[in-house]
Amino acid sequence: MSTIEREECWAATMRVCMPWPGIMAFYDGRIENKRLYSQEANWLDDGAYSLGTATYVIYQGTEAVVYDTHMSLRHAAFIRHTLQSQGITDIRVVMSHWHTDHVAGNGAFSDCEIIACDLTRALLSENRERLETGKPPIKPVVMPTATFHNCLTLHVGTIELELRQLDIHSADGVVVKIPSLGLVLSGDTLEDTLTYVTEPDRLDTHLKELARFKQWHFQWLLPNHGRYEIIELGGYPRELIDATEKYVAQLIRLKTDSSLANLSLKEFAAESLATGAVAWFEPYEAVHRHNVEQVLALEGTYVDY
């Protein structure tokens, strides 16, 4: 893709790095005062782009696995073009879960094997109309071509990948553990600054699953939403799980102590922020308010901020 073509598409601000040998990160967003789709509220500008989104590619020789297809077809086309320009022709996709900014680019890989857990396929089918009529629309929704339950082992050349389900953030969460690197590609199970609550009725389950996650053997994490400068250097240490665990536990306490709803994000997540495991990022203030409202709505509680 030429410089002119790149500047004319949504991927003009895409940053590409190699946090590990055999792993590429395609990162876009977290750019102040820039929007891609509309000045009106929409999931792309006010979520994926404002918070920053990474897609990861594990590759060796002519083979590659793309972990999520990014926030738009144009981003996905840029990723595919980059891979093909490097002689990579055997491409598979692994989906972390069914949400918009992780499936929007599936169409650019519609001739490839697209792998997801069986629950992701069911949720995509259930939410197809919502995705295809959203702002921006994802149309058509390209479905996975192969599914698994609980776990699946893949190989990219000699690199072993363990696909494992984790019920964190979304019931259909799938992470990729790479034992040879001591690394986990963690999708949306973890974020910096904080997790985005989409299933407030499952927070207790998410907390238990975070505890299970901590029992695995690995050293580093690459989330889909985080700081580019941390991703570029190889990712986050395991303390990112601790920070998420503390935040989810605090959200659960809202159910019995609604006064916590009046705390700012800096106050609410003070313990985790103090450790440096996560860093305050202003757009996450809105995410935090959303999270609090989700939990209180579930409990039938109203708080006037």
N, C-alpha and C positions, 0 to 999 in steps of 0.2 A: 504494500500500500504506500503510495507516495505521500509526501508531507502535505500536499494540497488536499488529497483525498482524506487524510486523517483529520485535518483541521475542519473539514466540512461535515464531519460526522460526530456523533455523540462521544466517540472514543478519543477525541482530540486531547483530553487531559489524562488518558490512561498512562499509568506508570508501570513499568515491568522490571522485576528484579529476580535474583536467584538466591533465596534465603538459605538453600541447601543444595548440594550437588544433586542434579537430577530433578530439581523442583523449581518451577517458575511461578511467580505470583503476579497476577494481573490486577492492578489496584486502580480504582477511580473514586473520586469524591473527596470530601472534607476540604472543599475549596470555597473560601469565604465569598459571599455575594455572587455566586454563580448557580444557575439553575439550568437544567437540560430540557425539560418538557413544557412547563407552564408556570406562570406567576401564581396561578390558582393552586390551592392545596391538591397534592397528588402523592401517591405512594413512592414514586421514584425520587422526586426532588426532596420531599420532606422526610424520607426514610433512607433508602439505599445510598443516594448521592450525598446527602448532608452528613451522614454518619461515616461514610467511607466503606467501600465494599471490595473485597478481594476474592478472586477465583484462583484456584491452584491447579497446576498441571504437573503430574509426575510422569517423567519420560525417560526412555533409554532406547538408543538406536532409532528405529522407525516407529516405535510404539509409544503411546501416551494414554493416560487416563486424565480426563478433565473433571475436576471436582466442582460441580455447579457451573452453570453457563452464563452467569453474570446478569446484569440488570436490564439488558436490552439485546435485541437481535444485532444491533450495530456493534456493541461490545463483543458479543460472541463471534461475529464475523471477523473482527480484528484478531481475536485469540486464534481462531482457526487459520487465518491467513499467516499469522506468525509461526504457527506450528508447521504448516505446509512449506513455508519458506525455509525451514530448517530440515526438510526432508522427512518429516513425520507424517506418515500416511495411514497408520493403523491406530485409529482413535476410538476410545470408548468414553462414555460419560457416566459419572456416578453422581446421583442427586442426594444432597444432604437432607432435604425435606421439601414440602410442597409450596412454600411461600413465594410470592411474586418475584422478588429480586434474586431468586436462586433458580428459577425455571424460565425466566423471560427469554433467554437466549437459546432454549432447546431447539428452536426451529433451524438454527444454523448448523445443527448436528443431527438433523432428522434422518440422515442416511447412515448414522452410526448406531452401535448398540448403546442404549440408554438404560442404565441399571438403577433401580430404586428398591427400597423395601416394599413389601406388599401393601403396607398401610399408606405409604406415599401415593401409590397408584390409586387406591380407593379414595383418598382425600382430594387428589387432583380431579378425579371423575366427579366427585360430589360438589366441588367448588369451581368446575369448569366455567359455568355461566358468569360467576362473579369475577373470575380472572379475565375472561374475554370481553367483559363490559366495563372493566375498571378504567382508571385514569392513571397512566396510559393503559390501553387494552393489551392483553397478551393473546393475540389471535392469529392462528389457532393455537390452542394449548397442545403442545407435542408431548404425548404420553411416553412413559418408559416402555421399553420393548422386552425387558427382562426384570424379574423381581426375585427377592429372597426374603427370608424371615429370620430375624435375630442376628445372624452373622454370615459372612461370605468371604472367602479368601480369593484374591486375584493376584496375578503377577504382571508386572511391566518389565519385560526382560528378566533380569535376575532379582528385581526388587519385589518383595512380598508386601502386599497390602491386606490388612484385615479390616473389612467393613463391619462395623458393629452398631447396633441400634442403641440409642440412649433417649429416654423420655425426659428431655430437658428442653424448655422453650416450646417445643412442639412434640406431640406424642410420637411422631414418625421420624424423629431425629436419627441421622446416620453419620457417624464419624469414621475417619480413616486412620487406623493405627499403622505406622510404618516401623516395625520392630528394629530394623537395621540402623535406623537413625534415632531411635528413642523419641519419636515425634508423633503427635496426633494432629491431624487436620480436623478442627473441632466444629466447623460449620457455625451455627447460631447457638449451640449449647452454651457458649461463653462469648461475652463481648467486653470490650473496653470502651466505655466506662461501666456499663451495666447491662444486664439481660433485658430484652424487650418482652413484656408479658403479653402473650396471646391466649393463654389458657389459665386464667386465674383460679379455676376450680381444681387445677392439677398441681398447684405449688407444692403441696406436701409430697407428691410423687416426684416432682423435679428435685426436691431437696434430698430425698432418698437416693435418687439416681446420681446426684452429684457426689454423694458419699461412695457409691459404687464406683464411679469414675476414678476417684482418688486411689482406689485399691489397685488400679492397673499400673504396670511398670513402664514408665516413659519419663522423659525429662522436659520436653518442650511442646508448646502448643501454638498452632497457627489458626486463629479464628477468622471468620469471614468479615467481621467488623472489628477494626482495631486501628492502632496507629501505624502508619506506613513505616515510620522510622524503626519501630520495634520489629515489624514483619521482615523488613529488609535485612535486619541483623540476625535473623534466625527464629524469631518468635518470642513467646512469653514463657516464663517458667511456670511450674505447677501452681504457684500462688494465685494465679488467675482463677483457679477453681475455688480456692478459699474465699476470694473476694466475692465471687458469684454466690457461694454458699451463704456468706454473711448477709448479702443483700436480700436473697430470697427469704432467709429466716426472718429478717426485719419486716419484709412485706407480710409474712404470715402473722407476725405480731400485731399488724394493723387490725386484724379481725377482732382483737380484744382490747386494743388501745388505739382508738381513732385519733388521738392527739398527735401521733406520729405523722399523720398526714400533713400537718402544718410545718414540718421541717423542710428546709431546703435540701436539695440533693447533697450539697456539701456536708450538711449536718446529718442527714439520713445515712449516708455511706462514709461517715468520717473515719471509721476504723480502717476500712479498706483503703481509702485514699491516703491515709497516714503511712501505710506500709509501702506505698509506691507500686503495689500490684496492679492498680489501675490509676488512671489520671482523669481529672475532671475535664470534660469537654462540653462546651455550652449547649450544643444541640441536644445533649442527653438530659438537660433539664426538662424539655418537653416530653421526652420518653418517660422520665421518672413520674411526671404529673399523670401521664397516661396510665402508667402502671398502678399508681395509687388509686386512681379513679376506677380502674378495672377491678381491683380487690374490694374497694368499698361498695361498688355497685353490686358485686356478688353477695355481699353481706347485707344489702339493703340500707346502707349507711350513706348519708349525705354530709359532706363537710364543706363549709364556705371558706375558701382559702382567703 
